[in-house]
């Protein structure tokens, strides 16, 4: 079961598969505009999402592109 924000983030990444998004871009597109969410909140959400959707022993479907952002492979 995914929390609403986890689902929204996964849905956004699925709709834009293999495109890299900076953390700030994900915050602007997934979180509400009046939200004061931080990059730390995004990082936490991605960690929780990875725990729920990743298969043990397999690479994560959500890839961190160091210095750039995140993408779904």
Buried (B, 14 or more C-beta within 10 A) or exposed (E): EBEEBBEBBBEBBEEEEEEBBBBEEBBEEBBEEEEEBEEEBBEEBBEBBBEEBEEEEEEBBBBBEEEEBBBBE
